[in-house]
C-alpha cells in the first residue's frame, strides 16, 4: 500500500483567542475503498497511485494500513483538500474497475479526541469556506450520519436540533432524501454528495469543538433504487 508523509502524535495545547488551525483541530478522515471485482487489489493500488500522481494529496498527510487510509489536513483549506482527495480516489476506483460497483466507507473528524491530546477551550473555532468541486459525471448514492460530540454543559441535549438543521440544509441542496434508518440518503453527482456532507460537518464544527461524520458511498451499485 502507499504511505506519503508522516503522522504526528505530539501533544498540542492552544491558548489565547486566535483561530484554531486545521493542525490544532485535528481535521482529517479515514476511508476504505471496496471495488467489487476480483481484481480489487490492482484497482485500489492503481487508484491511490493515480491520485498521488495527480497532486491531489499535496499538503496532506496520507498513511495507508491494512484497514484504511488516513488523510490528515494541516493547513487551510483543509475541508476542500480532503473532499477533493476523496472524490478523486473514488472516481479513480470507478474508472479502474470499468465503471463497476465501488463502495467507500469514510469517517471525517474535527476536534481533538481521537487525533491527539490538546486543549481548544480558549481557541476560536474557525469559519470554513464552502467546498467547490467540479462535477465528476459519476452518479453516487450515500448514507450519511452526523455526530456533534457535545461534552456536558447546558447545550449537551441540543445535538438533535444541530443534526436536524444540517439535514435541512442538505435537503435544500437537492441531494438529501428524508432520513432513513440511522442515516440520511444522499443521491447525486459524486462531487456534490461529498461536498454536501463535508460542508455540513464543517459548519457544525464552527460551534461544536468535536464533530464527526460518517459516509457510506456507493457508485455503480447493482441494487435498484427504492423509495424512501
Secondary structure, 3 states (H helix, E strand, C coil): CCEECCCCCCCEECCCCCECCHHHHCCEEEEEEEECCCCHHHHHHHHHHHHHHHCCCCCEEEEECCCCEEEEECCCCHHHHHHHHHHHHHHHHHHHCCCCCEEEEEEEEECCCCCCCEECCCCECCCCCCCCCCCCCCEEEEEEEEEECCCCCCCHHHHHHHHHHHHHHHHHCCCEEEEECCEEEEEEEHHHHHHHHHHHHHHHCCCCCCEEEEEEEEECCCCCCCCC
